[in-house]
Amino acid sequence: MVEPTASEIDLVAVDLAGPDAARAIRDCWDAREAVVVIDPALTEAAKFAVLRRLRPTGIIDSRGRRAMRGSPVPAGTAAVVVTSGTAATPKAVTLTRAGMETMAVGYSSMIGASGSDVWLAALPLTGVAGLAILARSYVTDVPAVVHDRFVSDHVARSAERHEASIVSLVPTALRRLLDAGAPLHHFRVVLVGGAPFPNTLRDCATAAGVTVVGTYGLTETWGGVALDGQLIGGAQAQIADDGEIEIAGPMVMSGYRLDPEATRDVFRDGWLRTGDLGTFTDDRLVVTGRRGDMIITGGVNVSPAAVEAALLTHAGIVDAAVVGAADEEWGERVVAYVVPVDPAAVPSLEDVRALVKTELAAAAAPQELHPVSRIPRNAAGKVVRRDLGRS
């Protein structure tokens, strides 16, 4: 083990689940230590690989706490969180305590969270979405209930029994709960993020009496930058000349763990390059797509997120994902994967092309349509595009 210097602190791996993990994390934060949460469901070989890569100086698991041969982190670090890695190699993001406090206070003030509220953490603490819920509770002293994992019935019961008043959900989870008739209206507010939040889904939630707030952020920003497009206190955003959203503020990461080259690549003049495309409408930040996902067909840029949103307005489609495929004539062609409401009544290609063309340019209309039983998504609800066609 490398002993921390005066300007360094321990990085402690937490290999526990649910409430046990939450207690260990809070204890580490009380001791001014940083944490990295390990998925306890991983195989021993997978855990070894994660620990070898992240090099924590200690670990807390079912056997207690013990030291490890690792590298300390800079003082002021709160957590190291691994990105979802839906389209590339996951990165280990170093997040600061100052960023945690800015994010927690900013979120809580915008939704009016108080001591009479209770956060529900039903997302994995291994990801920033789940860990940020615990951080908001820790910083603002608003209580939190932590579940071992996301279980629809448990979330629904928590709302119905008034055990929690604020919950964060990914769009997929929200859709499933609404379809099941879960009493989400008992929550004072439901935060929805981690993936694009279609207007059709928002409308369904509102019709069911649910107060929903769309969120935007990245692992690199402590998960929190904007609520319904409005920047939280301390956050700054600008749109670069190429349309990319750039973020600055205390919530922005200090860098990627043990990877200075990747850290340099993601910053431009002190601003974090998010990889997301967007614009400002009525002073609110609107995300229009993801740079790496952009399809260029016949010289026209097509946003998969925009096509997916259009497809989800079809009454016969419950979920959708769009990718680009190589095409000798057009460079790329738009390929849509859809989950039909009725597997025996799949919408036709001509039908979905006509629908998309009512909202977007003709180039955005899918040239291929594949019905599937499910869209592959990670725990944050993001489409794992590399797995499309395998399910």
C-alpha positions as CSV (number, residue, x, y, z in Angstrom):
1,M,0.0,0.0,0.0
2,V,1.2,3.5,-0.8
3,E,0.7,5.8,2.2
4,P,-1.2,9.0,1.3
5,T,0.7,12.3,1.6
6,A,-0.8,15.4,3.2
7,S,-2.3,16.2,-0.2
8,E,-3.8,12.8,-0.8
9,I,-6.5,10.5,0.7
10,D,-7.4,6.9,0.6
11,L,-9.6,5.4,-2.1
12,V,-11.7,2.7,-0.6
13,A,-13.5,0.1,-2.7
14,V,-16.9,-0.8,-1.4
15,D,-17.9,-4.3,-2.3
16,L,-21.3,-4.4,-0.7
17,A,-24.9,-4.0,-1.8
18,G,-27.9,-1.7,-0.9
19,P,-28.1,-0.4,2.7
20,D,-24.8,-2.0,3.7
21,A,-23.0,-0.2,0.8
22,A,-24.7,3.0,1.7
23,R,-23.5,2.9,5.3
24,A,-20.0,2.1,4.3
25,I,-20.0,5.0,1.8
26,R,-21.3,7.5,4.3
27,D,-18.6,6.3,6.8
28,C,-15.9,6.9,4.3
29,W,-17.2,10.3,3.5
30,D,-17.4,11.1,7.2
31,A,-13.7,10.2,7.4
32,R,-12.9,12.4,4.3
33,E,-12.1,9.3,2.2
34,A,-13.0,8.7,-1.4
35,V,-15.0,5.6,-2.5
36,V,-15.4,3.4,-5.6
37,V,-18.4,1.1,-5.5
38,I,-17.8,-2.4,-6.8
39,D,-20.7,-4.5,-8.2
40,P,-21.0,-7.4,-5.7
41,A,-22.6,-9.5,-8.5
42,L,-19.4,-9.6,-10.4
43,T,-17.4,-12.8,-10.5
44,E,-14.2,-12.9,-8.5
45,A,-12.2,-12.7,-11.7
46,A,-14.1,-9.6,-12.8
47,K,-13.7,-7.9,-9.4
48,F,-10.0,-8.6,-9.5
49,A,-9.7,-7.0,-12.9
50,V,-11.6,-3.9,-11.7
51,L,-9.5,-3.6,-8.6
52,R,-6.3,-4.0,-10.5
53,R,-7.3,-1.3,-12.9
54,L,-8.6,1.2,-10.3
55,R,-5.9,0.6,-7.7
56,P,-7.8,1.4,-4.4
57,T,-5.8,1.6,-1.2
58,G,-8.4,-0.3,0.8
59,I,-11.6,-2.4,0.5
60,I,-14.7,-2.9,2.5
61,D,-16.6,-6.1,1.9
62,S,-18.5,-8.8,3.9
63,R,-15.2,-9.7,5.7
64,G,-14.7,-6.1,6.9
65,R,-12.1,-3.6,5.9
66,R,-8.5,-4.2,4.9
67,A,-5.7,-2.4,3.1
68,M,-4.7,-2.9,-0.5
69,R,-1.7,-2.1,-2.6
70,G,-3.0,0.9,-4.5
71,S,-2.6,4.5,-5.2
72,P,-4.2,7.3,-3.1
73,V,-6.3,10.0,-4.8
74,P,-6.0,13.8,-4.4
75,A,-7.4,15.3,-1.3
76,G,-10.9,16.6,-1.9
77,T,-11.9,13.6,-4.0
78,A,-15.3,12.0,-3.1
79,A,-15.6,9.1,-5.5
80,V,-14.3,7.3,-8.5
81,V,-17.1,6.1,-10.8
82,V,-16.8,3.9,-13.9
83,T,-18.8,5.1,-16.9
84,S,-21.4,2.9,-18.5
85,G,-19.3,2.2,-21.6
86,T,-22.2,1.6,-24.0
87,A,-20.1,2.3,-27.1
88,A,-16.5,2.5,-26.0
89,T,-14.1,1.4,-23.2
90,P,-15.5,2.5,-19.8
91,K,-13.5,5.2,-18.1
92,A,-12.9,5.7,-14.4
93,V,-14.1,9.2,-13.5
94,T,-12.7,11.1,-10.5
95,L,-15.3,13.3,-8.8
96,T,-14.7,15.9,-6.2
97,R,-16.3,16.6,-2.9
98,A,-16.9,20.2,-3.9
99,G,-18.7,18.9,-7.0
100,M,-20.8,16.6,-4.9
101,E,-21.9,19.5,-2.7
102,T,-22.7,21.8,-5.6
103,M,-24.7,19.1,-7.3
104,A,-26.5,18.1,-4.2
105,V,-27.5,21.6,-3.2
106,G,-28.3,22.6,-6.8
107,Y,-30.6,19.6,-7.3
108,S,-32.3,19.8,-3.9
109,S,-33.0,23.6,-4.2
110,M,-34.5,23.3,-7.7
111,I,-37.0,20.6,-6.6
112,G,-37.6,22.0,-3.2
113,A,-36.3,19.0,-1.3
114,S,-36.6,19.4,2.5
115,G,-36.4,17.4,5.7
116,S,-40.0,16.2,5.2
117,D,-38.9,14.4,2.0
118,V,-37.3,11.0,1.6
119,W,-35.1,10.1,-1.4
120,L,-35.5,6.6,-2.8
121,A,-32.3,5.1,-4.2
122,A,-33.4,2.2,-6.4
123,L,-30.6,2.6,-9.0
124,P,-27.2,0.8,-8.5
125,L,-24.8,2.7,-6.3
126,T,-22.0,1.5,-8.7
127,G,-23.2,4.2,-11.2
128,V,-23.3,7.9,-10.8
129,A,-27.1,8.0,-11.0
130,G,-27.5,5.9,-7.9
131,L,-24.5,7.3,-6.0
132,A,-25.6,10.9,-6.6
133,I,-28.9,10.1,-4.8
134,L,-27.0,9.0,-1.8
135,A,-24.7,12.1,-2.1
136,R,-27.7,14.5,-2.1
137,S,-29.0,12.8,1.0
138,Y,-25.6,13.0,2.7
139,V,-25.0,16.7,1.8
140,T,-28.5,18.1,2.5
141,D,-29.5,15.8,5.4
142,V,-32.6,14.7,3.6
143,P,-33.2,11.0,4.5
144,A,-32.8,8.3,1.9
145,V,-34.1,4.8,1.5
146,V,-31.7,2.5,-0.3
147,H,-32.9,-0.6,-2.1
148,D,-30.5,-3.5,-3.0
149,R,-31.5,-3.3,-6.6
150,F,-34.4,-2.0,-8.8
151,V,-37.5,-4.1,-8.4
152,S,-40.7,-2.6,-9.8
153,D,-43.0,-3.9,-7.1
154,H,-40.7,-2.5,-4.4
155,V,-40.6,0.9,-6.0
156,A,-44.4,0.9,-6.4
157,R,-44.9,-0.1,-2.8
158,S,-42.5,2.6,-1.6
159,A,-44.6,5.2,-3.3
160,E,-47.9,3.8,-2.2
161,R,-46.8,3.5,1.5
162,H,-45.3,7.0,1.4
163,E,-42.0,5.6,2.4
164,A,-40.3,7.9,-0.1
165,S,-41.3,11.2,-1.8
166,I,-38.6,11.6,-4.5
167,V,-37.3,8.9,-6.8
168,S,-34.9,8.8,-9.8
169,L,-35.8,6.5,-12.7
170,V,-34.5,5.8,-16.1
171,P,-37.1,6.1,-18.9
172,T,-37.4,2.3,-19.4
173,A,-38.2,1.8,-15.7
174,L,-40.8,4.7,-15.8
175,R,-42.5,3.1,-18.8
176,R,-42.7,-0.3,-17.1
177,L,-44.1,1.1,-13.9
178,L,-46.7,3.2,-15.8
179,D,-47.7,0.2,-17.9
180,A,-48.1,-1.8,-14.6
181,G,-50.4,0.9,-13.1
182,A,-47.9,1.6,-10.3
183,P,-49.1,4.5,-8.1
184,L,-46.2,6.8,-9.0
185,H,-48.5,9.8,-8.3
186,H,-47.7,9.2,-4.6
187,F,-44.2,10.5,-5.2
188,R,-43.9,14.2,-4.9
189,V,-41.5,14.2,-7.8
190,V,-40.1,11.6,-10.2
191,L,-36.7,12.6,-11.7
192,V,-36.1,10.9,-15.1
193,G,-32.7,10.7,-16.7
194,G,-29.9,8.5,-17.9
195,A,-31.3,8.3,-21.4
196,P,-33.5,10.4,-23.8
197,F,-36.9,11.1,-22.2
198,P,-39.5,10.9,-25.0
199,N,-42.3,13.5,-25.0
200,T,-44.8,10.6,-25.4
201,L,-43.6,9.0,-22.2
202,R,-43.7,12.4,-20.4
203,D,-47.2,12.9,-21.6
204,C,-48.2,9.4,-20.3
205,A,-46.8,10.1,-16.9
206,T,-48.5,13.5,-16.7
207,A,-51.8,12.0,-17.7
208,A,-51.4,9.5,-14.8
209,G,-50.9,12.4,-12.3
210,V,-47.2,11.9,-12.0
211,T,-45.0,15.0,-11.5
212,V,-41.9,14.3,-13.7
213,V,-38.7,16.3,-14.2
214,G,-36.3,15.4,-16.9
215,T,-32.6,15.5,-15.9
216,Y,-29.4,15.9,-17.9
217,G,-25.9,15.1,-16.8
218,L,-23.0,12.8,-17.3
219,T,-20.8,10.6,-15.0
220,E,-18.2,13.3,-15.6
221,T,-20.5,16.0,-14.0
222,W,-21.7,14.1,-10.9
223,G,-24.7,13.2,-12.9
224,G,-26.2,16.7,-12.4
225,V,-26.2,19.7,-14.7
226,A,-29.8,20.6,-15.6
227,L,-33.4,19.8,-14.6
228,D,-35.9,20.2,-17.5
229,G,-33.2,22.1,-19.3
230,Q,-32.6,24.6,-16.5
231,L,-29.0,24.7,-15.2
232,I,-28.5,24.0,-11.5
233,G,-26.7,26.6,-9.4
234,G,-23.0,26.6,-10.2
235,A,-23.3,24.9,-13.6
236,Q,-22.3,26.6,-16.8
237,A,-23.0,25.3,-20.3
238,Q,-22.2,26.6,-23.8
239,I,-22.7,25.3,-27.3
240,A,-19.4,25.0,-29.3
241,D,-19.2,26.0,-33.0
242,D,-19.6,22.4,-33.9
243,G,-22.8,22.0,-31.9
244,E,-21.3,20.1,-29.0
245,I,-22.4,20.9,-25.4
246,E,-19.6,22.0,-23.1
247,I,-19.9,22.1,-19.4
248,A,-18.0,24.0,-16.6
249,G,-18.5,24.3,-12.9
250,P,-17.5,22.6,-9.6
251,M,-19.5,19.4,-10.5
252,V,-17.2,18.7,-13.4
253,M,-14.7,15.8,-12.8
254,S,-11.1,16.5,-11.9
255,G,-10.1,13.9,-14.5
256,Y,-10.0,10.2,-15.4
257,R,-8.3,8.0,-12.9
258,L,-4.7,7.3,-13.8
259,D,-5.3,8.4,-17.4
260,P,-3.9,12.0,-18.0
261,E,-4.0,11.7,-21.8
262,A,-7.7,10.9,-21.8
263,T,-8.3,13.7,-19.4
264,R,-6.5,16.2,-21.6
265,D,-8.5,15.0,-24.7
266,V,-11.9,15.7,-23.1
267,F,-11.3,19.3,-22.1
268,R,-11.2,22.3,-24.4
269,D,-10.1,25.6,-22.9
270,G,-11.2,24.5,-19.4
271,W,-14.6,23.3,-20.6
272,L,-15.7,19.6,-20.5
273,R,-16.5,18.3,-24.0
274,T,-19.6,16.2,-23.3
275,G,-19.9,14.5,-26.7
276,D,-23.6,15.5,-26.7
277,L,-25.1,17.8,-29.2
278,G,-27.5,20.5,-28.2
279,T,-28.9,24.0,-28.3
280,F,-30.5,26.6,-26.1
281,T,-34.2,27.2,-26.5
282,D,-35.8,29.9,-24.3
283,D,-32.7,29.8,-22.1
284,R,-33.1,26.1,-21.5
285,L,-30.5,23.5,-22.6
286,V,-32.0,21.0,-25.1
287,V,-30.0,17.9,-26.0
288,T,-30.5,16.9,-29.6
289,G,-28.2,13.8,-29.9
290,R,-24.9,12.2,-29.3
291,R,-21.9,13.0,-31.5
292,G,-20.6,9.5,-31.6
293,D,-24.1,8.1,-32.5
294,M,-24.7,10.6,-35.4
295,I,-25.5,8.9,-38.7
296,I,-24.4,10.6,-41.9
297,T,-26.4,9.4,-44.8
298,G,-26.1,11.0,-48.2
299,G,-24.2,13.9,-46.6
300,V,-27.1,14.6,-44.2
301,N,-26.6,14.3,-40.4
302,V,-29.3,12.2,-38.7
303,S,-29.7,12.0,-35.0
304,P,-30.7,8.5,-33.8
305,A,-32.3,10.1,-30.7
306,A,-34.6,12.2,-32.9
307,V,-35.6,9.2,-35.0
308,E,-36.2,7.1,-31.9
309,A,-38.5,9.8,-30.5
310,A,-40.5,9.9,-33.7
311,L,-40.8,6.1,-33.8
312,L,-42.2,6.1,-30.2
313,T,-45.1,8.2,-31.3
314,H,-46.4,5.2,-33.2
315,A,-49.2,3.5,-31.3
316,G,-47.8,0.0,-32.3
317,I,-44.3,0.6,-31.0
318,V,-43.3,0.3,-27.3
319,D,-39.6,0.8,-27.6
320,A,-37.1,1.7,-30.3
321,A,-33.4,2.1,-31.1
322,V,-31.7,3.5,-34.2
323,V,-28.2,2.9,-35.7
324,G,-26.3,3.5,-38.9
325,A,-25.1,0.7,-41.1
326,A,-22.6,0.9,-43.9
327,D,-24.1,1.6,-47.3
328,E,-22.2,1.7,-50.7
329,E,-24.5,4.4,-52.1
330,W,-25.3,6.6,-49.1
331,G,-22.3,6.0,-46.9
332,E,-24.6,5.0,-44.1
333,R,-28.3,4.0,-44.0
334,V,-30.7,4.4,-41.1
335,V,-31.6,1.1,-39.4
336,A,-34.4,0.9,-36.8
337,Y,-35.0,-1.8,-34.2
338,V,-38.5,-1.7,-32.7
339,V,-40.3,-3.6,-30.0
340,P,-43.9,-3.9,-31.2
341,V,-46.9,-3.7,-28.9
342,D,-48.2,-6.9,-30.6
343,P,-45.5,-9.2,-32.1
344,A,-48.2,-10.4,-34.5
345,A,-48.8,-6.9,-35.8
346,V,-45.4,-5.3,-36.6
347,P,-45.7,-1.9,-38.3
348,S,-44.5,-1.9,-41.8
349,L,-41.3,-0.2,-43.0
350,E,-43.5,2.0,-45.3
351,D,-45.6,3.0,-42.3
352,V,-42.7,4.0,-40.0
353,R,-40.9,5.8,-42.9
354,A,-44.1,7.9,-43.5
355,L,-44.4,8.6,-39.8
356,V,-40.8,9.8,-39.4
357,K,-41.0,12.0,-42.5
358,T,-43.9,13.9,-40.9
359,E,-41.5,15.1,-38.2
360,L,-38.0,14.9,-39.7
361,A,-36.2,15.3,-43.0
362,A,-36.7,12.5,-45.5
363,A,-33.1,11.3,-44.9
364,A,-34.0,10.3,-41.3
365,A,-36.6,7.8,-42.4
366,P,-35.4,4.3,-41.7
367,Q,-34.3,2.2,-44.6
368,E,-34.4,-1.0,-42.6
369,L,-36.8,-2.1,-39.9
370,H,-36.1,-5.0,-37.5
371,P,-38.7,-6.2,-34.9
372,V,-37.1,-7.4,-31.7
373,S,-38.4,-8.6,-28.3
374,R,-36.3,-6.1,-26.4
375,I,-33.9,-3.2,-26.8
376,P,-30.5,-3.9,-25.0
377,R,-30.0,-1.2,-22.4
378,N,-27.6,-0.8,-19.5
379,A,-28.6,-0.2,-15.8
380,A,-28.9,3.6,-16.6
381,G,-31.4,2.9,-19.4
382,K,-29.0,3.8,-22.2
383,V,-29.2,1.8,-25.4
384,V,-26.2,-0.5,-25.8
385,R,-26.0,0.0,-29.6
386,R,-23.2,-2.5,-30.1
387,D,-25.6,-5.3,-28.9
388,L,-28.5,-4.4,-31.2
389,G,-29.4,-7.3,-33.4
390,R,-28.1,-9.8,-30.9
391,S,-31.3,-9.9,-28.8
